């Protein structure tokens, strides 16, 4: 476990670090999307529906960022 954390901190790209960082980014995107959905559409749609829709569409917005970040790390 210590080796995996060390690889993630140094930016060394392996399949394990790529999967781990992708999962972390998707979870953070879902949380951010849910919060944004409640803030933007909670009054009109209801907080629960807005959070559910935001948590669905939030990770979709993070996919290009994940891909671009991993390509930049790979090229460094």
N, C-alpha and C positions, 0 to 999 in steps of 0.2 A: 504494500500500500504506500509505503514511503517513496518507493521508486516512481510510482505513478504520479504522486503529488509533485515530486521533484521535476519530472518531465513536463508537467503542466506549467510549473512556475518558470522554467527556463525557456519555454516556447518550442521545445522539441516536438515535431509532429510525428506521431504514430497513429495507428488506427484507433487505439484506446483513447488518446487525447482528443482526436477529432470527434469521436462519438460522445465523449464526456462533455466537451465544450458545446457541442451542438444541442445536447439535451438540456444543459444549463441555460443556454440562450433561448431555447423554446419555452422553458418554464418561465423565465423572466418575461418573455414576450407575452405569454398568456396572462400573467399577473398584471402587466402593464396594460394590456388590451382590456381586461376586465375593469380595471380602475378607470381607464379612459372612456369605456362604454357607459359606466355609471355616471360619470361626470357629464358627458355629452348628451346621452339619450335617456338617462334615468327618469327624468320628469315625464317624458312623453310615452316611453315604452314600459316603464316599471323597472326598478333597480335589478331584479333578478334576470329578466329577459335581456336587458342591456348588458349586464355582466357576462351572461352566457354567450351572447353574440360577440362581445369584445374579446372574450377569451378564445373564441374560435378564430377570429380574424387577426388577432395580435401576433401569433406565431407566423402567419403567412407573411406579414410585413418583415419579420426578422430573417427569413430565408436568404434574401439577397445580401444582407449584412453579414450573415454567417459565411456564406460562400466567398464574398469579397475578402473578409478578414482572413480566412484560411488560405486563400490564394496569395495574399500579401505575406503571410507568415511563411508560406512555402518558398516564396521567391527570395526571402531575406536570408 
